[in-house]
Amino acid sequence: MEVVPKPPSVKGPADMFTGDVWFDTIARGQPPARINVTTVRFTPGARTAWHAHTLGQTLFVTEGRGLVQSRNQPVVQIRAGDVVYAPDGEEHWHGAAPDHFMSHLSVTEGDAHWGAHVSDAEYLSGG
């Protein structure tokens, strides 16, 4: 057994996020495991860019209100307690509602492939 001290919070990079987003790493799989578990905190209006994950992504909303969207689908509102699953290769984005903070646990395996930023028009179409 190994006890690993909590690493510092890390600000999400501007090329992958709009607004202020912060990460706290919970677990990084050691080969051959590939699981990654992270707490992600979004300020109001903050969001990811379009992206997809190899082997998918599961989000568990821990607090606040947010928005998610898969490419060519409507924007969906999410709240604390909701679980969102994006399958392997499905392009999507997620973030906080315009007037609420939102935090979620992100559980992934494999890599993320990042695309363009979500436009204000795309974001506001479901807020």
Backbone torsions as a table, in degrees:
resi	resn	phi	psi	omega
1	MET	NA	144.9	179.2
2	GLU	-132.8	131.7	173.4
3	VAL	-100.1	121.3	-177.3
4	VAL	-107.8	123.1	177.5
5	PRO	-62.3	147.8	179.7
6	LYS	-66.3	125.1	176.4
7	PRO	-74.0	164.7	179.1
8	PRO	-64.5	154.3	172.4
9	SER	-64.5	148.0	-177.5
10	VAL	-126.7	133.9	177.4
11	LYS	-76.8	136.0	178.0
12	GLY	-66.4	138.2	-177.3
13	PRO	-69.9	144.5	-176.1
14	ALA	-63.7	-22.3	179.2
15	ASP	-77.5	-11.2	179.6
16	MET	-115.1	-12.1	-173.3
17	PHE	-139.7	149.5	169.0
18	THR	-106.3	128.9	-178.6
19	GLY	85.2	-172.7	-176.7
20	ASP	-92.0	121.9	-179.3
21	VAL	-132.6	135.7	-178.6
22	TRP	-126.3	142.2	-179.4
23	PHE	-113.8	141.9	166.8
24	ASP	-128.3	114.4	-179.2
25	THR	-72.4	130.8	175.6
26	ILE	-102.2	-47.5	-178.6
27	ALA	-150.3	138.7	171.4
28	ARG	-125.0	118.7	-177.4
29	GLY	-62.5	141.2	174.3
30	GLN	-98.0	132.7	-176.9
31	PRO	-47.5	137.9	10.5
32	PRO	-85.3	-4.7	178.2
33	ALA	-65.0	146.0	-179.8
34	ARG	-125.2	10.6	-175.3
35	ILE	-72.3	140.0	174.6
36	ASN	-129.2	129.6	178.2
37	VAL	-125.7	126.4	-175.5
38	THR	-140.2	139.0	166.9
39	THR	-87.0	129.8	179.8
40	VAL	-122.2	127.9	-178.4
41	ARG	-116.3	125.9	-178.6
42	PHE	-112.2	132.5	171.0
43	THR	-77.2	163.0	179.7
44	PRO	-51.3	131.1	179.5
45	GLY	82.5	-11.2	-180.0
46	ALA	-75.1	149.2	-176.5
47	ARG	-160.5	163.2	174.6
48	THR	-77.9	166.1	164.5
49	ALA	-78.9	170.1	171.6
50	TRP	-59.4	138.3	179.1
51	HIS	-161.0	166.0	175.8
52	ALA	-140.7	155.6	-178.8
53	HIS	-120.6	136.0	168.7
54	THR	-69.7	135.5	-178.4
55	LEU	69.7	11.6	170.7
56	GLY	83.3	177.8	179.2
57	GLN	-146.1	136.7	172.8
58	THR	-115.6	132.3	176.4
59	LEU	-114.6	135.9	172.5
60	PHE	-119.7	112.3	-177.3
61	VAL	-75.6	120.9	-176.2
62	THR	-98.2	-25.9	177.0
63	GLU	-161.8	155.5	173.5
64	GLY	82.9	-161.5	-179.4
65	ARG	-131.9	142.4	-178.2
66	GLY	-144.7	-174.7	179.1
67	LEU	-134.7	145.2	173.1
68	VAL	-136.5	154.0	176.4
69	GLN	-154.2	134.8	168.2
70	SER	-95.2	149.7	-177.9
71	ARG	-52.4	132.2	178.2
72	ASN	65.4	21.7	176.6
73	GLN	-123.6	162.7	178.2
74	PRO	-70.6	155.9	173.3
75	VAL	-70.7	138.0	-178.2
76	VAL	-119.4	134.7	175.8
77	GLN	-82.0	140.9	178.8
78	ILE	-128.3	152.5	-178.5
79	ARG	-138.4	168.3	178.6
80	ALA	-48.9	133.0	-179.4
81	GLY	97.0	-18.1	179.3
82	ASP	-73.2	147.2	174.1
83	VAL	-118.3	131.1	-179.4
84	VAL	-120.2	132.5	176.8
85	TYR	-122.2	125.1	173.2
86	ALA	-110.4	115.7	-177.6
87	PRO	-69.0	168.1	178.8
88	ASP	-46.2	122.4	173.4
89	GLY	82.3	-4.2	-178.7
90	GLU	-77.2	117.4	-179.8
91	GLU	-74.0	132.0	-175.2
92	HIS	-158.0	173.3	171.0
93	TRP	-143.5	163.1	176.6
94	HIS	-154.3	153.7	179.8
95	GLY	-178.3	-173.6	-178.8
96	ALA	-78.8	153.6	171.7
97	ALA	-66.5	162.3	-177.0
98	PRO	-58.9	-29.0	-173.8
99	ASP	-122.4	21.7	-179.9
100	HIS	-142.5	148.1	165.7
101	PHE	-74.9	159.9	174.3
102	MET	-150.7	135.8	174.5
103	SER	-126.1	145.2	174.4
104	HIS	-145.8	158.0	167.3
105	LEU	-88.7	134.4	176.2
106	SER	-112.0	126.0	178.4
107	VAL	-119.8	117.7	-178.8
108	THR	-135.7	161.7	167.1
109	GLU	-132.2	148.6	179.3
110	GLY	81.1	-157.6	-172.2
111	ASP	-107.6	158.9	171.1
112	ALA	-103.0	144.6	176.8
113	HIS	-118.7	116.1	-170.9
114	TRP	-96.7	142.9	178.6
115	GLY	-120.7	-150.6	-176.3
116	ALA	-70.5	157.1	172.8
117	HIS	-64.8	149.7	174.8
118	VAL	-75.4	125.0	-179.1
119	SER	-70.3	160.3	176.2
120	ASP	-60.4	-37.6	179.2
121	ALA	-63.5	-43.7	177.0
122	GLU	-61.8	-47.3	-178.1
123	TYR	-62.2	-47.9	-175.1
124	LEU	-74.9	-10.2	179.7
125	SER	-67.3	-13.8	-179.9
126	GLY	-128.6	-0.1	-175.8
127	GLY	-72.8	NA	NA
